Amino acid sequence: MIVLDTDILSILNYQEGTSYDRAKMHLASVGDELLCTTIISIEEQLRGWLSYIAASKKVEREIEGYLRLQTLLDDIGNYAILSFAAAAAMVFASLRKQRVRVGTMELKIAAIAISNDAAVATANAAHFARIPGVKLLDWR
């Protein structure tokens, strides 16, 4: 099982550039692995696009924001979404007690991946590499 983190979802949402080309290459190479994301990444993506739309002063920017939000919503259906359930909350609490120095959202994504015995595919390997027990796939 491979968990696509928020950075990878963003890269796939933009659908352009060398980062997108690399992500598509990695996706093509995973074979039968189950691709999923987390409810945390969905939350981050939704908050980002809703903020972008709300801050728009010009209609062209609103149109872009709504198009990106629509693309995200269309793409979400391609992946299983893993929950922040009791097992993940326990892993998260354990990581917090260890004083792992990464952002809360990365820690929650890692906790979900660890509790589901999944690897995290990320373009932000430096942060996830600090988290003990996480299986990491660096898709930069």
C-alpha positions in Angstrom: 0.0 0.0 0.0 1.3 3.4 -1.0 0.0 6.6 0.6 0.3 9.7 -1.6 1.0 12.7 0.7 -0.3 16.2 0.2 2.7 17.4 -1.9 2.2 14.5 -4.4 -1.5 15.3 -4.6 -0.6 19.0 -5.3 1.8 18.0 -8.0 -0.8 15.7 -9.6 -3.4 18.5 -9.3 -1.3 20.9 -11.3 -0.6 18.4 -14.1 2.5 20.2 -15.5 6.2 20.4 -15.1 9.1 18.0 -14.3 7.7 17.2 -10.9 4.4 16.1 -12.5 6.3 14.0 -15.1 8.3 12.3 -12.3 5.2 11.6 -10.2 3.4 10.1 -13.3 6.5 7.9 -13.9 6.4 6.7 -10.3 2.7 6.0 -10.5 3.1 4.0 -13.6 5.8 1.9 -11.9 3.8 0.9 -8.8 2.2 -2.1 -10.4 -0.6 -3.7 -8.3 0.2 -1.7 -5.2 -2.9 -0.1 -3.7 -2.6 3.7 -4.1 -4.3 5.8 -1.4 -4.2 9.1 0.4 -5.2 10.2 3.8 -8.1 12.3 5.1 -5.4 14.7 6.4 -4.1 15.3 2.8 -7.7 15.9 1.6 -8.2 18.4 4.4 -5.1 20.3 3.5 -6.0 20.4 -0.1 -9.5 21.5 0.5 -8.4 24.2 2.9 -5.8 25.4 0.5 -8.1 25.8 -2.5 -11.0 27.3 -0.4 -8.6 29.9 1.0 -7.3 30.6 -2.5 -10.8 31.2 -3.7 -11.8 33.3 -0.7 -8.8 35.5 -1.1 -9.4 36.1 -4.9 -9.8 39.7 -5.8 -10.3 39.0 -9.5 -12.8 36.6 -11.2 -10.0 35.0 -13.3 -8.3 33.9 -10.0 -11.6 32.6 -8.7 -12.1 30.6 -11.9 -8.6 29.1 -11.6 -9.3 28.2 -7.9 -12.6 26.5 -8.7 -11.1 24.6 -11.6 -8.3 23.3 -9.4 -10.8 22.4 -6.7 -12.9 20.5 -9.2 -9.8 18.7 -10.5 -9.0 17.7 -6.9 -12.5 16.4 -6.3 -12.5 14.5 -9.5 -9.1 13.0 -8.7 -9.9 12.0 -5.2 -12.1 9.2 -6.5 -9.0 7.5 -7.9 -7.6 6.7 -4.5 -8.7 5.0 -1.3 -8.8 7.5 1.5 -7.4 6.3 4.8 -9.0 7.6 8.0 -7.4 9.2 11.1 -8.9 6.4 13.2 -8.1 5.1 16.7 -5.0 3.1 15.7 -3.5 6.2 13.8 -4.4 8.4 16.8 -2.4 6.1 19.1 0.6 6.2 16.8 0.3 9.9 16.5 0.3 10.3 20.3 3.4 8.1 20.6 5.2 10.2 18.0 4.2 13.4 19.8 5.6 11.9 23.1 8.9 11.3 21.2 9.0 15.0 20.3 9.5 14.3 16.6 10.1 17.8 15.1 7.9 17.9 12.1 4.6 19.5 11.3 1.4 18.2 12.8 -0.1 17.3 9.5 3.0 15.3 8.4 2.9 13.5 11.7 -0.7 12.6 11.2 -0.1 11.4 7.7 2.8 9.3 8.9 0.7 7.9 11.8 -2.0 6.8 9.4 0.6 5.2 7.1 2.4 3.4 10.0 -0.9 2.1 11.4 -1.8 0.7 8.0 1.7 -0.7 7.3 1.9 1.6 4.2 4.7 3.5 2.6 4.5 7.3 2.2 5.2 8.7 -1.3 6.3 12.3 -0.9 8.2 15.1 -2.5 9.0 16.3 1.0 11.3 13.5 2.1 13.4 15.6 4.5 10.4 16.0 6.9 9.2 12.5 6.7 12.7 11.0 7.1 12.7 12.4 10.7 9.7 10.2 11.7 10.6 6.9 13.2 8.9 3.9 11.7 7.7 5.5 8.5 8.4 3.7 5.3 9.4 6.4 2.8 9.3 6.7 -1.0 11.0 9.8 -2.2 9.2 10.9 -5.4 11.2 14.1 -6.0 
